[in-house]
Amino acid sequence: MREHESMIAPEYSTIGPIGTVIAQTLQAEGIDPAPLFSKAGIDVTGLSDPRVRMPADSFKKLLELIEETSSDPAIGLTIARFIHPTTFYSLGIAMYCSDTLGQYLDRFIKYYRVVTTNNRLEGKVDADGIYHLRAISSTNQTFPGSREDGIASFVTTILRLALHHELPLISVKLARPTPTGVEGLYEKFFRCSIEFNAEHTELAFQADMLEEELTSANPELAEMYEQLTIEYLDKIDRLDFPSRVTNELIRLLPTGVSAKEKVAEALNISTRTLYNKLEASGTTYRQVLDTTRQQLAEQYIHQGIPIYEIAYLIGFSDTANFSRAFKKWAGVSPMGYRNSILSETQD
């Protein structure tokens, strides 16, 4: 059986105020941000609202446009100049009020989805007592190098802000190609050795730094803003949950599995919770299943995959059942849909 790439993906996103930071960066470079944001499909006027999220596709397009427009090959490093604790809504304040740098990073890693769901953070101490903070992509998309620069630079900047002094980095790894025409800019910013073309973007420093107490510590404020962060993520989860179900269905359908019990198991929740979460999102399991199957079927038909194989790939036991279901969804049989595509391409 051939492997087929699915173009359906979960709704990955980045918090709106990051867009404001990028707009400020562009303005400082003498670039009008409005046309670039417009071409990327992002409304620049509402980005200061943390309830606004920039979809991954639009964010990727924005970064591509910025790299094409800017004369600065390391513009991703410049973004960090405009980062401040409130950029990340309540999370930034909860972090800033943490007792130690370790607690600060624990909160950052745990609630990083506030910032973006395009990647996740992972922190580990190795046998030599070195702490590695790593950004791991959550999508199959390849983002421009400026994203990796931006991640590493803004994380370095907020750690320096928390400490109120230099963060002695041991090394920085960047999951991007080696840029040209930068002549030591990266080493100057991070003040350590840089490795390009890495598997993941990563900062490394001595683990004993985690014990350093923060002068901005305020346990009561930290707890209050952490609760606001939890409530914010609950809202995101309600909006994104159908996409998570879709993602599991895409993975399971080619194996012939579409049972709600298996999807719930993959999401580490009960079937009842699956139903309740979908209901809270304004949909049902059947609606998500049918929509996923229809979108995949249409995609595979466009790719020229045989109808019998499509039936298998989206979890039907035979072509007849698939054809009946597809006609119910699209108002036409799979062959009729394919013929209409061929007619359009010939016109």
N, C-alpha and C positions, 0 to 999 in steps of 0.2 A: 504493500500500500504506500502510495506517495505521501509525503508530508506537505501540508498546505498551510501557508502563512495566513493567519487571520488578521484582518484590519480592524476588528472590533476590539476595543481595549477599555479598561476601567477609566473613570473620569479622574485623572491625575490633575492636580492643581497647585497653585502657589498663592499665598496670601497677597491681597491687593497692595498694601503699603510697600511691598518690595518693588512694585511697579513705580510707585512714587519716588523711591530711592533711585531707580534707574533713570527716571525722567530728570531728576535733579542732576544726575551724573552727566546726562546728555547736554543739559543746559549749560553746565560748567565747561563743557567741551565746545560750546558755541553751536550746538546742534538743536534744532527745533524738534522736540520729542513727538509732537502731535501727529505728523504724517506717518512716522514709523509705527506708532501704536495703532493708528487707524488701519494701515496696511496689514498689521498682524491681527486685526479684529478685536482690539482691546480699546475700551473707552477710557481714556486717560483721566477724565474729569472725576470719576468716582473711586479712584484707587486708594484714596486715604482711608476709606471705610474698610475695616478688617473683615466685614461680612462679604466683601467682594473677593472672589477667587479668580485667578487667571488660569484658564485651561492649559494643559501641557502643550498642546499643538500650537496655540497662540503664543505662549511664552517662548517656545523654541523658535518660531518664526520671528518674533521680536528680536531675539538674540542674533539670529542670522542677519537681519536687516541692520542691526547696530554694527556688527562686524564689517558689513559691506560699506557702511556709511562713514564710520569713524576712521580717522588716520592713526589712532592709538592702537597698536597691536596688543597692548595689555590693558585694555579698557576695563576688563573684569576686575582688575585690582583696584581701579579708581572707585568702583561702586562702594567699597567699604568706607570711604570717607563720609558718606551720608547715612550710615547705619547708626541707630541709637536704640536703647531698650524698648521703647514703645513701638518700634517697627513691627515687632512680633506680638502686638496687642498685649494681653494680660500675661502671656508667657514671659516676655522680656522683663517685666517688673518682678514676677515671681522668681525668676532666675537671679536678678540683680539683688534681691533681698535674701538670698540664700546665705547660710552660715559659712560655708566653705566653698572653694572652687570645685571640689568633688561633688557637693550637693548641687551646685550650679549646673555642672555638666550632666548630672543624673536627670535633673528636670529637663534640660535641653534635649537629651536623647529620648526620654520618655514621651515628651510632648512635641517632638519635632514636626509632627504632622500639621501643627498649627502653621508652621512656616511653609512647608511644602509636602506633598505626598509623592512628588516625582522621585525622591530618594529618601533613604533612612540613614540614621547615624548609629554607629556601633563603637563602643569604647572598651578597650581591653588593656590589661597590664601584662607585659611579657615577662619571661623568666629573668631578664636583666633589669627589671624595675623601670621599664620604659612604658609610658602610657601612649596608646595609639588610638586616635579618634578618626574614624573612617566613615566616609560618605559612600553608600552603596546604592546604585541606581535601582529604582523600583519598576522602571519601564524598559521596553525593548528599543526605545528611541535613542538615536545618537544625537546628543545635544552639541552645540558649538562649544569650542574650548573656553569661551568666556564664562560659561556656566561654572566650570570647574574652578576657574580663577576666582569667580565671585564667591563660591562656597568657601574656599580656603581663606580668602582675604577677609570675608565678613566674620567668619568664625574666629580667626586670629584677632580681629579688631575688637569683637565683643569680649573676648577673654582678656585682652589688654585693658579694656575699660573696667572690667570686673576687678582686676588686680590693682589697678591704678599704677602699674609699672610694667616694664618690659616682660613679655612672655618668652623665656629662653627656649626656643624650639630647637630640637636636635636635627630634624629633617622634615621636609615637606614632599609629598608625592602628589602628582597631578595626573588625572586620567584624561590627558589631552596630548595632542601632538606637540612637539617642540616648536614654539613660535619663532618667527624670524624678526630680526631688527629690534630685539629687546635689550641687548647689551647690559646684562646684570640687573635689570629692573626687578626681577623676581627675587634674586638674592638680597637686594637692597630692602625690599618690602618685608620679607620673612626673616631676614638676617640668619639664614642657615643654608645648607645645601638643598638643591632642588632636583627632583627626579621627574622627568616627563615620561609620557607613554606608559604610565603605571596602570595597573588593573583597576585600582580605586584611588580616589583622592583622599589623602590622609595627612594628618598632623601628628608629630611625635614629640613628646617632652618627658622629663623626669616625673615619675609617678608620685614622688613625694610632694610635688606641687599641689596635688589634690587636697592635701591637708591644710593648705594655707587659708586662714580665716579672712573673710571679706569685710571691709570696713562699712559696707552698705547693708550688712545683715540686719534683717528685721523679721523675725519668725512669724509674727502676727500678720504682717502685710504679705509675706510669702505665702502663707496658708490661704489668705483671702483671694489673692490673685491666682493661685493654683486652682482653686475651686472654679473661678471664672473660666480658666483654661479648660477644665474638664467639661464644663457646660458648653463651651464653644465647640469642642471636639465632638460632643454628643450630637450637636446640630449637623456638623460635617458628616458624621457617620450615618445619620438618618438620610441625608441627601445622597451619599455615595453607596449606601448598602445595596441597592439594586445592581449597581455596576459590579460590586464584588461578587454577587450571585451570578451575574452574566459571565464574569471571568472564570468562575469555577465550572459553569456549564460548558464553556468553550473547551476547557480542558477535559471534561468528562464525556461529552457527547460522542466523540470518535470511538470511545471504548464501549458504546452502547448503553451508557448509564445516564439517565436523566431523573432518577428518583430523588425526590426532595430530601429523603433521609441521608443520601450520600452527599448531597450538597451541604446540608446542615453539618454533617460530620466533618467535611473538608474545612468548614468555617469554624469548627470547634464550638458549635452551639446546638441546642436541641431543635427538633422540628417545630415545636411550638414557638420558640423564640424566632426562628426563621420566618414563620407566618406573621408574627407580631411586628417584626422589624419591617417587613415588606408592606404590611398594612399601614404602619406609621409613615412610610414613604409614599403612600398613595397608590400602591399597586399590589398585585398578587403573584404567587409563584407561577401560575399558569400563564399570566400575561408576560412575565419575564422570559419564561421558557419559549413561548411562541414567538416573541419578538426576536430573541437570540437566534432561534432556528431560522426564521425568515431572513434576517440580515445575513447570516452565514450562507444560506442557500442562494440568495441573490448574488452574494460575492463570488461564490464558487461557480455559479452559472456564468458570470462575467469572465471568469478565468478559463472557461471552456472545459471544465471537469465533467465527465459523463454523469448523467442523471442518476444512474444506479449507485454510483460511488458517492454522490452528494447525499443520497438518502442514508447511506451508512454513516457518513461523516457527521451528520447532525442527529444521529441516534434513532433512525427509523429502521425497522426490521425488514421492510421491503419497499419497493418503488411505488406500489399502488397506494399504500398508506401515506407516503410522502407526497405523492401527486395530489391526493385529496386534500391534505392539509395545506399545501402550497396554494391550491386554487382558492381555498377559504381565506387565506391571508392576502393574496395578491389579486384575486379575481380572475386569474388565468392559470393554466397548467404550466408546469416547469418548461415544457417544450415550447408552449406559446410565448412564454416570457423570453426564452432564448431566441426564438424567431424574431420577436420584436426588436431585440438588441441588434441582431444581424441586419434587419431592415434599416435601422437607424444609422448603422455604420456604412451601409451601402449608398445611402442618400447623399 
